């Protein structure tokens, strides 16, 4: 039955690798294209007797309004940020088997508990079907529900490892080696240490961008999530997810009076190398 509540409006948050890329200007555009081959035979003239899908593509155009150096590094493959030897404090959480119900991970005293099924409550993360999914599930929930750690740390994941990194070169938090990591439970998980480590203060900052010739975008692809602003952070029922998304790093912006500098970034989705999935709509943690 038709329902006017199903008509949706509004902007979205953009998360890449679990990191919120911040404000946008002008709207986020999603485009899905499907290429087909129309089958013809002489006996039916120009009447199409069948149509075969040859491939499908997905891309997302994001006009980023927060033109920070951290964002520039995230969207420019191969880019490196330097601040006179400054290093962000970081730590890792590595699963060699998936979590079990009730296992916990704590970051700076905030505890996240593993559960078998959703919907997720605050401070919960979903047990994964593999260690790669396990790390991704934890990071997805950690980045959405990181209060009171907002502005301090951000998580990323790859191949069963969740990496927690201090957020910004613009605050003292990036050099803090006192942010704690802890765990409980029977799932096989290893912490890099009791605290983040490696943080070093610096005085100046720059981003160096190489040609990056030969870089495989699939190899550096990460989860791209568009989360409707109107939905609560824990409500992922309308999320648009591209599990393997990357951007080649093109930029075009102007230095003009009364015009904001915007990074127009286009993300391309690639099929999951194992399952072939291109994109997901809804809660990506659903089994």
C-alpha positions as CSV (number, residue, x, y, z in Angstrom):
1,X,0.0,0.0,0.0
2,X,1.2,3.5,-0.8
3,X,2.4,5.6,2.1
4,X,3.4,9.2,2.0
5,X,5.9,8.5,4.8
6,X,8.0,6.6,2.2
7,X,8.8,9.9,0.4
8,X,12.2,10.9,1.6
9,X,14.0,14.3,1.6
10,X,17.2,15.6,3.1
11,X,21.0,15.5,3.1
12,X,23.3,12.8,4.3
13,X,26.5,12.2,6.2
14,X,29.4,10.8,4.2
15,X,31.6,8.3,5.9
16,X,34.7,6.9,4.1
17,X,36.5,4.1,5.8
18,X,34.4,4.8,8.9
19,X,35.5,8.5,9.0
20,X,33.0,11.3,8.7
21,X,34.2,13.6,5.9
22,X,32.2,16.5,7.3
23,X,30.0,19.1,5.8
24,X,29.1,19.1,2.1
25,X,27.7,21.8,-0.2
26,X,25.3,21.3,-3.1
27,X,24.2,17.8,-2.3
28,X,25.6,14.3,-2.7
29,X,24.8,12.6,-6.0
30,X,24.6,8.8,-6.5
31,X,24.6,7.3,-10.0
32,X,24.1,3.7,-10.9
33,X,24.5,2.7,-14.5
34,X,23.7,-0.7,-16.1
35,X,25.1,-1.5,-19.6
36,X,23.3,-4.1,-21.6
37,X,23.5,-5.9,-25.0
38,X,20.3,-6.2,-27.0
39,X,20.0,-9.6,-28.8
40,X,18.8,-9.5,-32.4
41,X,18.2,-12.2,-35.0
42,X,17.5,-11.9,-38.7
43,X,14.1,-13.6,-38.4
44,X,12.7,-10.9,-36.0
45,X,14.3,-8.0,-37.8
46,X,14.9,-5.1,-35.4
47,X,12.7,-6.5,-32.6
48,X,14.8,-7.2,-29.6
49,X,14.4,-10.8,-28.5
50,X,16.4,-10.6,-25.3
51,X,18.7,-8.3,-23.4
52,X,21.8,-9.3,-21.5
53,X,23.4,-7.3,-18.7
54,X,27.1,-6.7,-19.5
55,X,28.0,-4.8,-16.3
56,X,26.9,-2.3,-13.7
57,X,28.7,0.7,-12.2
58,X,28.1,3.0,-9.2
59,X,29.6,6.3,-8.5
60,X,29.1,9.0,-5.8
61,X,29.9,12.7,-6.2
62,X,30.6,14.4,-2.9
63,X,31.2,18.2,-2.7
64,X,33.3,18.4,0.4
65,X,33.0,21.8,2.2
66,X,35.5,21.0,5.0
67,X,38.8,21.4,3.0
68,X,41.1,20.3,5.8
69,X,44.5,18.7,5.2
70,X,43.3,15.5,6.8
71,X,40.4,15.3,4.3
72,X,42.9,16.0,1.4
73,X,45.0,13.0,2.5
74,X,41.9,10.8,2.7
75,X,40.8,11.6,-0.8
76,X,44.1,11.8,-2.6
77,X,45.8,8.3,-3.1
78,X,49.4,8.4,-2.1
79,X,49.2,11.8,-0.3
80,X,51.3,12.1,2.8
81,X,50.8,14.6,5.7
82,X,53.9,15.9,7.5
83,X,54.2,18.3,10.4
84,X,57.9,18.6,11.1
85,X,58.1,15.1,12.3
86,X,54.7,15.0,14.0
87,X,53.1,11.6,14.3
88,X,49.5,10.8,15.3
89,X,49.2,8.4,18.2
90,X,47.7,5.1,17.2
91,X,46.9,1.5,18.3
92,X,45.5,-1.6,16.8
93,X,42.9,-4.2,17.7
94,X,43.5,-7.5,15.8
95,X,41.0,-10.4,15.6
96,X,42.3,-13.8,14.7
97,X,38.9,-15.3,15.4
98,X,35.6,-13.4,15.5
99,X,34.2,-12.1,18.8
100,X,31.8,-14.0,21.0
101,X,28.7,-12.6,22.6
102,X,29.6,-10.4,25.5
103,X,33.2,-9.7,24.5
104,X,34.1,-6.1,25.0
105,X,36.6,-3.6,23.6
106,X,37.2,-0.4,25.5
107,X,38.8,2.8,24.1
108,X,39.8,5.4,26.7
109,X,37.3,4.0,29.1
110,X,34.3,3.7,26.7
111,X,33.2,0.1,26.3
112,X,31.7,-1.6,23.3
113,X,30.0,-5.0,23.6
114,X,29.7,-7.7,21.0
115,X,26.2,-8.9,20.1
116,X,25.0,-11.6,17.7
117,X,22.2,-9.7,16.0
118,X,20.9,-6.2,15.4
119,X,19.3,-3.7,15.7
120,X,22.3,-2.4,17.7
121,X,22.0,-0.3,20.8
122,X,24.5,2.3,21.8
123,X,27.9,0.9,22.7
124,X,27.3,-2.4,20.8
125,X,29.0,-3.9,17.8
126,X,27.9,-6.9,15.6
127,X,29.8,-10.2,15.5
128,X,31.2,-10.6,12.0
129,X,31.1,-13.6,9.7
130,X,34.9,-13.3,9.2
131,X,37.6,-11.4,11.0
132,X,37.6,-8.8,8.2
133,X,33.9,-8.2,8.8
134,X,34.5,-8.3,12.5
135,X,36.9,-5.4,12.4
136,X,34.7,-3.5,10.0
137,X,31.6,-3.9,12.2
138,X,33.5,-2.7,15.2
139,X,34.9,0.4,13.4
140,X,31.5,1.3,11.9
141,X,29.9,1.4,15.3
142,X,32.9,3.0,17.0
143,X,32.9,5.9,14.5
144,X,29.2,6.5,14.8
145,X,29.0,6.2,18.5
146,X,32.3,7.6,19.7
147,X,31.0,10.2,22.1
148,X,32.8,11.4,24.3
149,X,35.7,10.6,22.1
150,X,34.6,12.9,19.2
151,X,37.5,14.9,17.9
152,X,40.0,12.7,19.6
153,X,40.2,9.4,17.7
154,X,38.9,7.6,14.6
155,X,38.8,4.0,13.6
156,X,39.6,2.3,10.3
157,X,39.7,-1.4,9.4
158,X,41.3,-3.8,7.0
159,X,41.8,-7.6,7.0
160,X,40.7,-8.2,10.6
161,X,42.5,-5.2,12.1
162,X,40.9,-2.1,13.6
163,X,43.3,0.8,13.8
164,X,42.5,3.6,16.2
165,X,44.2,6.9,15.3
166,X,44.1,10.3,17.0
167,X,42.0,12.6,14.8
168,X,43.7,15.9,14.0
169,X,46.9,17.7,13.7
170,X,45.1,20.8,14.9
171,X,44.7,19.5,18.5
172,X,47.0,18.1,21.1
173,X,45.1,14.8,21.1
174,X,47.1,13.5,18.1
175,X,50.2,13.3,20.2
176,X,48.5,11.8,23.3
177,X,49.9,8.4,24.1
178,X,47.6,8.1,27.1
179,X,44.4,7.1,25.4
180,X,43.8,3.5,26.7
181,X,42.8,0.3,25.0
182,X,41.4,-2.7,26.8
183,X,39.5,-6.0,26.1
184,X,37.5,-8.8,27.8
185,X,36.0,-12.1,26.5
186,X,36.9,-15.4,24.8
187,X,37.2,-14.3,21.2
188,X,40.8,-14.2,20.0
189,X,41.8,-10.5,19.9
190,X,45.1,-8.8,20.4
191,X,45.7,-5.2,21.4
192,X,48.9,-3.4,20.3
193,X,49.3,-2.1,23.9
194,X,47.5,-0.7,26.9
195,X,47.5,2.8,25.3
196,X,47.9,4.4,21.9
197,X,51.6,4.9,21.1
198,X,53.8,6.8,18.7
199,X,52.3,10.3,19.1
200,X,54.9,13.1,18.6
201,X,54.2,16.8,18.5
202,X,55.3,19.0,15.6
203,X,55.2,22.7,14.7
204,X,54.5,23.0,10.9
205,X,52.2,21.1,8.5
206,X,52.1,20.2,4.9
207,X,50.6,17.6,2.5
208,X,52.8,16.1,-0.2
209,X,50.9,14.6,-3.2
210,X,52.8,12.2,-5.6
211,X,51.8,11.2,-9.1
212,X,50.8,7.8,-7.6
213,X,51.3,6.1,-11.0
214,X,50.5,2.4,-10.8
215,X,48.4,2.7,-7.6
216,X,45.6,0.1,-7.4
217,X,42.4,1.8,-6.3
218,X,40.9,-1.6,-5.4
219,X,43.8,-2.3,-3.1
220,X,43.1,0.9,-1.1
221,X,39.3,0.9,-1.5
222,X,37.3,1.3,1.7
223,X,33.6,1.3,2.8
224,X,31.7,4.4,1.7
225,X,28.5,5.0,3.6
226,X,25.8,7.7,2.9
227,X,23.8,8.0,6.1
228,X,20.6,10.2,5.9
229,X,21.0,13.1,8.3
230,X,17.4,12.8,9.5
231,X,18.0,9.3,10.9
232,X,19.5,8.6,14.3
233,X,23.1,7.4,14.1
234,X,22.0,3.9,15.2
235,X,19.3,3.8,12.5
236,X,21.1,2.4,9.4
237,X,18.0,1.1,7.7
238,X,18.4,3.6,4.8
239,X,22.2,3.8,4.5
240,X,23.7,3.5,1.0
241,X,26.9,1.4,1.3
242,X,29.6,0.7,-1.2
243,X,31.9,-1.8,0.5
244,X,34.8,-1.2,-2.0
245,X,34.9,2.5,-2.9
246,X,37.9,4.7,-3.9
247,X,38.6,8.0,-5.5
248,X,41.4,8.6,-8.0
249,X,42.0,12.0,-6.3
250,X,40.8,14.6,-8.8
251,X,40.3,18.1,-7.4
252,X,38.8,21.3,-8.8
253,X,38.2,24.4,-6.7
254,X,38.4,28.2,-7.0
255,X,39.8,30.9,-4.8
256,X,37.0,33.5,-5.3
257,X,35.3,36.2,-3.3
258,X,32.1,35.0,-1.7
259,X,32.6,31.4,-2.8
260,X,33.6,28.6,-0.6
261,X,36.5,26.3,-1.6
262,X,34.9,22.9,-2.3
263,X,36.5,19.6,-3.0
264,X,34.4,17.9,-5.6
265,X,35.3,14.3,-5.0
266,X,33.9,11.4,-7.1
267,X,34.0,7.9,-5.5
268,X,33.8,4.8,-7.7
269,X,32.5,1.5,-6.4
270,X,34.2,-1.8,-7.3
271,X,32.6,-5.3,-7.0
272,X,33.5,-7.2,-3.8
273,X,36.4,-9.4,-5.0
274,X,34.9,-12.5,-3.3
275,X,31.1,-12.1,-3.5
276,X,30.8,-9.7,-6.4
277,X,28.4,-7.3,-4.6
278,X,28.6,-3.8,-5.8
279,X,26.5,-1.8,-3.3
280,X,24.1,-2.4,-0.4
281,X,21.1,-0.4,0.8
282,X,20.1,-0.7,4.4
283,X,22.0,-1.9,7.5
284,X,25.4,-3.3,6.2
285,X,25.8,-5.2,9.4
286,X,22.7,-7.4,8.7
287,X,23.6,-11.0,8.2
